[in-house]
Protein backbone atom coordinates (compact mmCIF):
# COMPACT_ATOMS: atom_id res chain seq x y z
CA UNK A 1 0.00 0.00 0.00
CA UNK A 2 1.46 3.32 -1.01
CA UNK A 3 1.26 6.37 1.20
CA UNK A 4 0.93 9.72 -0.42
CA UNK A 5 2.83 12.69 0.98
CA UNK A 6 -0.40 14.44 2.00
CA UNK A 7 -1.52 11.40 3.97
CA UNK A 8 1.90 11.15 5.58
CA UNK A 9 1.67 14.74 6.82
CA UNK A 10 -1.63 13.91 8.56
CA UNK A 11 -0.49 10.55 9.93
CA UNK A 12 2.78 11.58 11.55
CA UNK A 13 1.35 13.93 14.19
CA UNK A 14 -1.37 11.43 15.06
CA UNK A 15 1.07 8.59 15.70
CA UNK A 16 2.05 10.01 19.07
CA UNK A 17 -1.60 10.32 20.06
CA UNK A 18 -2.32 6.77 18.96
CA UNK A 19 0.73 5.42 20.78
CA UNK A 20 -0.37 7.14 24.00
CA UNK A 21 -3.85 5.66 23.70
CA UNK A 22 -2.48 2.17 22.99
CA UNK A 23 -0.12 2.42 25.95
CA UNK A 24 -2.91 3.48 28.31
CA UNK A 25 -5.17 0.64 27.07
CA UNK A 26 -2.40 -1.89 27.65
CA UNK A 27 -1.76 -0.59 31.16
CA UNK A 28 -5.50 -0.65 31.87
CA UNK A 29 -5.72 -4.30 30.83
CA UNK A 30 -2.72 -5.19 32.97
CA UNK A 31 -4.19 -3.48 36.03
CA UNK A 32 -7.56 -5.19 35.53
CA UNK A 33 -5.84 -8.57 35.32
CA UNK A 34 -3.88 -7.93 38.49
CA UNK A 35 -7.03 -6.78 40.34
CA UNK A 36 -8.86 -9.93 39.25
CA UNK A 37 -5.93 -12.09 40.34
CA UNK A 38 -5.88 -10.45 43.79
CA UNK A 39 -9.65 -10.91 44.13
CA UNK A 40 -9.37 -14.57 43.16
CA UNK A 41 -6.59 -15.12 45.70
CA UNK A 42 -8.75 -13.55 48.42
CA UNK A 43 -11.70 -15.77 47.52
CA UNK A 44 -9.47 -18.82 47.56
CA UNK A 45 -8.10 -17.88 50.97
CA UNK A 46 -11.57 -17.34 52.46
CA UNK A 47 -12.86 -20.61 50.99
CA UNK A 48 -9.97 -22.45 52.64
CA UNK A 49 -10.83 -20.95 56.02
CA UNK A 50 -14.60 -21.32 55.72
CA UNK A 51 -16.33 -24.35 57.22
CA UNK A 52 -18.24 -26.21 54.54
CA UNK A 53 -21.88 -27.19 55.08
CA UNK A 54 -22.87 -30.81 55.00
CA UNK A 55 -24.69 -32.25 52.04
CA UNK A 56 -28.33 -33.21 52.56
CA UNK A 57 -27.49 -36.89 52.27
CA UNK A 58 -25.27 -36.62 55.34
CA UNK A 59 -28.06 -35.04 57.40
CA UNK A 60 -30.44 -37.98 57.00
CA UNK A 61 -31.73 -39.31 60.31
CA UNK A 62 -32.90 -42.85 60.93
CA UNK A 63 -35.98 -43.01 63.08
CA UNK A 64 -37.77 -45.89 64.79
CA UNK A 65 -41.07 -45.04 63.12
CA UNK A 66 -39.60 -45.12 59.64
CA UNK A 67 -40.94 -48.64 58.94
CA UNK A 68 -44.47 -47.52 59.87
CA UNK A 69 -44.38 -44.62 57.47
CA UNK A 70 -43.52 -46.95 54.60
CA UNK A 71 -46.44 -49.24 55.39
CA UNK A 72 -48.70 -46.17 55.64
CA UNK A 73 -47.60 -45.09 52.16
CA UNK A 74 -48.37 -48.55 50.80
CA UNK A 75 -51.84 -48.61 52.35
CA UNK A 76 -52.51 -45.12 50.94
CA UNK A 77 -51.56 -46.34 47.47
CA UNK A 78 -53.87 -49.34 47.78
CA UNK A 79 -56.75 -47.22 49.01
CA UNK A 80 -56.26 -44.83 46.08
CA UNK A 81 -56.42 -47.76 43.67
CA UNK A 82 -59.62 -49.02 45.30
CA UNK A 83 -61.23 -45.59 45.08
CA UNK A 84 -60.29 -45.29 41.42
CA UNK A 85 -61.76 -48.72 40.70
CA UNK A 86 -65.00 -47.80 42.46
CA UNK A 87 -65.22 -44.52 40.55
CA UNK A 88 -64.71 -46.33 37.25
CA UNK A 89 -67.43 -48.84 38.15
CA UNK A 90 -69.78 -45.97 39.00
CA UNK A 91 -69.06 -44.26 35.71
CA UNK A 92 -69.82 -47.44 33.79
CA UNK A 93 -73.08 -48.05 35.64
CA UNK A 94 -74.40 -44.54 35.06
CA UNK A 95 -75.08 -45.23 31.40
CA UNK A 96 -77.53 -48.11 31.98
CA UNK A 97 -80.98 -47.93 33.50
CA UNK A 98 -82.36 -51.07 35.09
CA UNK A 99 -86.17 -51.05 35.41
CA UNK A 100 -88.29 -53.93 36.72
CA UNK A 101 -92.06 -54.04 36.24
Backbone as a printed PyTorch tensor [residue, N CA C, xyz], in Angstrom:
tensor([[[  0.8530,  -1.1660,   0.0000],
         [  0.0000,   0.0000,   0.0000],
         [  0.9050,   1.2370,   0.0000]],

        [[  0.6500,   2.0930,  -0.9080],
         [  1.4600,   3.3160,  -1.0050],
         [  0.8360,   4.4230,  -0.1720]],

        [[  1.7150,   5.2440,   0.3790],
         [  1.2630,   6.3670,   1.1980],
         [  1.6450,   7.6430,   0.4630]],

        [[  0.6660,   8.4490,   0.2640],
         [  0.9260,   9.7230,  -0.4200],
         [  1.4990,  10.7330,   0.5720]],

        [[  2.2200,  11.6990,   0.0890],
         [  2.8270,  12.6940,   0.9780],
         [  1.8000,  13.4630,   1.8110]],

        [[  0.6280,  13.7100,   1.2530],
         [ -0.4040,  14.4360,   2.0040],
         [ -0.8940,  13.5890,   3.1760]],

        [[ -1.0840,  12.3110,   2.9080],
         [ -1.5150,  11.4030,   3.9730],
         [ -0.4440,  11.2720,   5.0540]],

        [[  0.7970,  11.2740,   4.6350],
         [  1.9000,  11.1510,   5.5810],
         [  1.9620,  12.3610,   6.5170]],

        [[  1.6600,  13.5340,   5.9920],
         [  1.6730,  14.7410,   6.8170],
         [  0.5750,  14.6800,   7.8920]],

        [[ -0.5290,  14.0240,   7.5850],
         [ -1.6250,  13.9100,   8.5620],
         [ -1.3310,  12.7910,   9.5610]],

        [[ -0.7250,  11.7110,   9.0850],
         [ -0.4870,  10.5490,   9.9340],
         [  0.5990,  10.7730,  10.9900]],

        [[  1.6300,  11.4310,  10.6420],
         [  2.7770,  11.5780,  11.5470],
         [  2.4240,  12.2510,  12.8700]],

        [[  1.6970,  13.3360,  12.8950],
         [  1.3520,  13.9330,  14.1950],
         [  0.4120,  13.0490,  15.0210]],

        [[ -0.3950,  12.2580,  14.3390],
         [ -1.3660,  11.4310,  15.0580],
         [ -0.7340,  10.1730,  15.6330]],

        [[  0.4480,   9.8050,  15.1770],
         [  1.0730,   8.5850,  15.7010],
         [  1.3900,   8.6990,  17.1820]],

        [[  1.7750,   9.8470,  17.6370],
         [  2.0520,  10.0080,  19.0690],
         [  0.7750,   9.8780,  19.8930]],

        [[ -0.3200,  10.4260,  19.3670],
         [ -1.6020,  10.3170,  20.0610],
         [ -2.0440,   8.8620,  20.1390]],

        [[ -1.9030,   8.1760,  19.0200],
         [ -2.3190,   6.7740,  18.9620],
         [ -1.4450,   5.9310,  19.8840]],

        [[ -0.1520,   6.2060,  19.9160],
         [  0.7310,   5.4190,  20.7810],
         [  0.3970,   5.6460,  22.2520]],

        [[  0.0220,   6.8650,  22.6270],
         [ -0.3650,   7.1440,  24.0030],
         [ -1.6320,   6.3750,  24.3700]],

        [[ -2.5790,   6.3730,  23.4490],
         [ -3.8460,   5.6620,  23.6960],
         [ -3.5910,   4.1670,  23.8290]],

        [[ -2.7920,   3.5990,  22.9330],
         [ -2.4820,   2.1730,  22.9900],
         [ -1.7610,   1.8160,  24.2940]],

        [[ -0.8530,   2.6600,  24.7070],
         [ -0.1160,   2.4210,  25.9460],
         [ -1.0610,   2.4330,  27.1540]],

        [[ -1.9710,   3.3930,  27.1840],
         [ -2.9140,   3.4760,  28.3120],
         [ -3.8680,   2.2730,  28.3220]],

        [[ -4.2960,   1.8210,  27.1370],
         [ -5.1650,   0.6360,  27.0700],
         [ -4.4390,  -0.6020,  27.5770]],

        [[ -3.1790,  -0.7430,  27.2090],
         [ -2.4020,  -1.8900,  27.6520],
         [ -2.2210,  -1.8670,  29.1660]],

        [[ -1.9150,  -0.7090,  29.7140],
         [ -1.7630,  -0.5910,  31.1640],
         [ -3.0800,  -0.8750,  31.8760]],

        [[ -4.1850,  -0.4140,  31.2890],
         [ -5.5030,  -0.6450,  31.8720],
         [ -5.7990,  -2.1420,  31.9280]],

        [[ -5.5090,  -2.8530,  30.8510],
         [ -5.7230,  -4.3000,  30.8290],
         [ -4.8660,  -4.9960,  31.8750]],

        [[ -3.6170,  -4.5780,  31.9910],
         [ -2.7230,  -5.1910,  32.9720],
         [ -3.2250,  -4.9670,  34.3930]],

        [[ -3.6950,  -3.7660,  34.6820],
         [ -4.1890,  -3.4840,  36.0340],
         [ -5.4610,  -4.2800,  36.3320]],

        [[ -6.3360,  -4.4100,  35.3300],
         [ -7.5570,  -5.1900,  35.5330],
         [ -7.2180,  -6.6520,  35.8110]],

        [[ -6.2490,  -7.1840,  35.0890],
         [ -5.8420,  -8.5720,  35.3180],
         [ -5.2690,  -8.7500,  36.7140]],

        [[ -4.4670,  -7.7980,  37.1590],
         [ -3.8830,  -7.9250,  38.4950],
         [ -4.9510,  -7.7980,  39.5800]],

        [[ -5.9360,  -6.9220,  39.3700],
         [ -7.0290,  -6.7780,  40.3360],
         [ -7.8410,  -8.0650,  40.4130]],

        [[ -8.1270,  -8.6710,  39.2630],
         [ -8.8630,  -9.9300,  39.2510],
         [ -8.0710, -11.0370,  39.9330]],

        [[ -6.7660, -11.0620,  39.7110],
         [ -5.9280, -12.0860,  40.3420],
         [ -5.9350, -11.9300,  41.8540]],

        [[ -5.8580, -10.6940,  42.3450],
         [ -5.8820, -10.4520,  43.7900],
         [ -7.2350, -10.8660,  44.3640]],

        [[ -8.3140, -10.5270,  43.6700],
         [ -9.6490, -10.9110,  44.1310],
         [ -9.8160, -12.4190,  44.1830]],

        [[ -9.2910, -13.1060,  43.1890],
         [ -9.3700, -14.5650,  43.1560],
         [ -8.5740, -15.1770,  44.3040]],

        [[ -7.4030, -14.6210,  44.5830],
         [ -6.5950, -15.1170,  45.6970],
         [ -7.3150, -14.9210,  47.0300]],

        [[ -8.0000, -13.7930,  47.1910],
         [ -8.7500, -13.5470,  48.4210],
         [ -9.8980, -14.5370,  48.5670]],

        [[-10.6130, -14.8010,  47.4770],
         [-11.7040, -15.7730,  47.5200],
         [-11.1790, -17.1600,  47.8590]],

        [[-10.0610, -17.5200,  47.2920],
         [ -9.4670, -18.8190,  47.5570],
         [ -9.0770, -18.9370,  49.0260]],

        [[ -8.5190, -17.8870,  49.5640],
         [ -8.1010, -17.8800,  50.9720],
         [ -9.3070, -18.0030,  51.8970]],

        [[-10.3780, -17.2590,  51.6080],
         [-11.5680, -17.3400,  52.4610],
         [-12.2440, -18.6970,  52.3380]],

        [[-12.2360, -19.2830,  51.1500],
         [-12.8580, -20.6060,  50.9950],
         [-12.0690, -21.6740,  51.7350]],

        [[-10.7660, -21.4950,  51.8730],
         [ -9.9710, -22.4490,  52.6430],
         [-10.2860, -22.3490,  54.1270]],

        [[-10.5790, -21.1530,  54.6080],
         [-10.8300, -20.9510,  56.0230],
         [-12.2790, -21.2130,  56.4110]],

        [[-13.1730, -21.1810,  55.4520],
         [-14.6020, -21.3230,  55.7170],
         [-14.9500, -22.7860,  55.9840]],

        [[-15.8550, -23.0110,  56.9230],
         [-16.3330, -24.3530,  57.2170],
         [-17.4250, -24.6790,  56.2100]],

        [[-17.2730, -25.8170,  55.5590],
         [-18.2430, -26.2090,  54.5370],
         [-19.4710, -26.8300,  55.1840]],

        [[-20.6390, -26.5990,  54.5840],
         [-21.8820, -27.1850,  55.0760],
         [-21.9650, -28.6340,  54.6170]],

        [[-22.6860, -29.4160,  55.3690],
         [-22.8690, -30.8110,  55.0000],
         [-23.8800, -30.9300,  53.8770]],

        [[-23.7140, -31.9720,  53.0940],
         [-24.6870, -32.2490,  52.0410],
         [-25.9510, -32.8030,  52.6880]],

        [[-27.0660, -32.7340,  52.0090],
         [-28.3320, -33.2110,  52.5650],
         [-28.2970, -34.7080,  52.8480]],

        [[-27.5660, -35.4510,  52.0560],
         [-27.4860, -36.8920,  52.2700],
         [-26.8180, -37.2190,  53.6020]],

        [[-25.9480, -36.3850,  54.0740],
         [-25.2740, -36.6200,  55.3410],
         [-26.1490, -36.2590,  56.5320]],

        [[-27.1840, -35.4790,  56.3210],
         [-28.0580, -35.0430,  57.4040],
         [-29.2510, -35.9760,  57.6250]],

        [[-29.3070, -37.0700,  56.9020],
         [-30.4400, -37.9820,  57.0030],
         [-30.4310, -38.6520,  58.3730]],

        [[-31.5970, -38.6880,  58.9950],
         [-31.7300, -39.3060,  60.3080],
         [-32.5420, -40.5930,  60.1810]],

        [[-32.1630, -41.5890,  60.9150],
         [-32.9010, -42.8530,  60.9260],
         [-33.7660, -42.8520,  62.1680]],

        [[-35.0440, -43.0410,  61.9650],
         [-35.9840, -43.0070,  63.0840],
         [-36.5980, -44.3840,  63.2800]],

        [[-37.1270, -44.6080,  64.4830],
         [-37.7670, -45.8910,  64.7910],
         [-39.0610, -46.0680,  64.0100]],

        [[-39.7780, -44.9830,  63.7820],
         [-41.0740, -45.0370,  63.1190],
         [-40.9670, -45.0580,  61.5960]],

        [[-39.7840, -45.1890,  61.0830],
         [-39.5990, -45.1210,  59.6350],
         [-40.2970, -46.2830,  58.9340]],

        [[-40.2760, -47.4770,  59.5310],
         [-40.9450, -48.6370,  58.9400],
         [-42.4440, -48.4280,  58.8670]],

        [[-43.0230, -47.7840,  59.8620],
         [-44.4650, -47.5200,  59.8740],
         [-44.8620, -46.5770,  58.7480]],

        [[-44.0370, -45.5780,  58.5080],
         [-44.3810, -44.6160,  57.4650],
         [-44.3920, -45.2730,  56.0930]],

        [[-43.5230, -46.2460,  55.8870],
         [-43.5250, -46.9520,  54.6010],
         [-44.8010, -47.7660,  54.4280]],

        [[-45.2130, -48.4460,  55.4920],
         [-46.4390, -49.2370,  55.3860],
         [-47.6510, -48.3170,  55.2090]],

        [[-47.6290, -47.1370,  55.8230],
         [-48.7040, -46.1690,  55.6380],
         [-48.7780, -45.7230,  54.1810]],

        [[-47.6250, -45.5020,  53.5680],
         [-47.5960, -45.0930,  52.1630],
         [-48.1650, -46.1860,  51.2780]],

        [[-47.8490, -47.4370,  51.6010],
         [-48.3730, -48.5530,  50.8030],
         [-49.8860, -48.6430,  50.9260]],

        [[-50.4010, -48.5160,  52.1540],
         [-51.8410, -48.6050,  52.3520],
         [-52.5530, -47.4370,  51.6650]],

        [[-51.9150, -46.2630,  51.6310],
         [-52.5110, -45.1250,  50.9390],
         [-52.5980, -45.3990,  49.4450]],

        [[-51.5540, -46.0150,  48.8900],
         [-51.5580, -46.3370,  47.4690],
         [-52.6740, -47.3320,  47.1480]],

        [[-52.8350, -48.3450,  48.0100],
         [-53.8730, -49.3430,  47.7760],
         [-55.2590, -48.7250,  47.8900]],

        [[-55.4340, -47.8400,  48.8520],
         [-56.7470, -47.2160,  49.0120],
         [-57.0520, -46.3030,  47.8200]],

        [[-56.0460, -45.6540,  47.2730],
         [-56.2590, -44.8300,  46.0810],
         [-56.6860, -45.6940,  44.9080]],

        [[-56.0640, -46.8490,  44.7560],
         [-56.4200, -47.7590,  43.6660],
         [-57.8570, -48.2370,  43.8290]],

        [[-58.2590, -48.5650,  45.0520],
         [-59.6240, -49.0240,  45.2990],
         [-60.6370, -47.9290,  44.9700]],

        [[-60.3280, -46.6990,  45.3760],
         [-61.2260, -45.5880,  45.0820],
         [-61.3620, -45.3780,  43.5850]],

        [[-60.2470, -45.4650,  42.8790],
         [-60.2860, -45.2930,  41.4240],
         [-61.1090, -46.3920,  40.7720]],

        [[-60.9900, -47.6200,  41.2570],
         [-61.7650, -48.7250,  40.6980],
         [-63.2510, -48.5250,  40.9600]],

        [[-63.5890, -48.0530,  42.1470],
         [-65.0040, -47.7990,  42.4640],
         [-65.5650, -46.6840,  41.5850]],

        [[-64.7730, -45.6310,  41.3910],
         [-65.2230, -44.5250,  40.5470],
         [-65.4230, -44.9820,  39.1120]],

        [[-64.5630, -45.8180,  38.6100],
         [-64.7070, -46.3250,  37.2540],
         [-65.9570, -47.1960,  37.1400]],

        [[-66.2290, -48.0040,  38.1530],
         [-67.4270, -48.8350,  38.1540],
         [-68.6780, -47.9560,  38.1810]],

        [[-68.6360, -46.8820,  38.9390],
         [-69.7770, -45.9660,  38.9960],
         [-69.9950, -45.2780,  37.6570]],

        [[-68.9400, -44.9080,  37.0100],
         [-69.0600, -44.2610,  35.7070],
         [-69.6730, -45.2080,  34.6870]],

        [[-69.2820, -46.4450,  34.7240],
         [-69.8240, -47.4370,  33.7900],
         [-71.3050, -47.6950,  34.0580]],

        [[-71.6920, -47.7370,  35.3020],
         [-73.0790, -48.0540,  35.6440],
         [-74.0190, -46.8750,  35.4100]],

        [[-73.5500, -45.7100,  35.2530],
         [-74.4000, -44.5400,  35.0560],
         [-75.0660, -44.5400,  33.6820]],

        [[-74.5480, -45.2610,  32.7560],
         [-75.0820, -45.2320,  31.4050],
         [-76.2420, -46.2020,  31.1980]],

        [[-76.4740, -47.1120,  32.1300],
         [-77.5320, -48.1080,  31.9840],
         [-78.6160, -47.8760,  33.0180]],

        [[-79.8470, -48.0490,  32.5940],
         [-80.9810, -47.9310,  33.5040],
         [-81.6190, -49.3000,  33.6330]],

        [[-81.7630, -49.7590,  34.8520],
         [-82.3610, -51.0690,  35.0940],
         [-83.7400, -50.8670,  35.7110]],

        [[-84.7930, -51.2340,  34.9490],
         [-86.1670, -51.0480,  35.4110],
         [-86.8470, -52.4060,  35.4600]],

        [[-87.5110, -52.6860,  36.5810],
         [-88.2890, -53.9300,  36.7230],
         [-89.7500, -53.5770,  36.8790]],

        [[-90.6160, -54.2980,  36.1770],
         [-92.0610, -54.0370,  36.2440],
         [-92.7590, -55.2350,  36.8330]]])
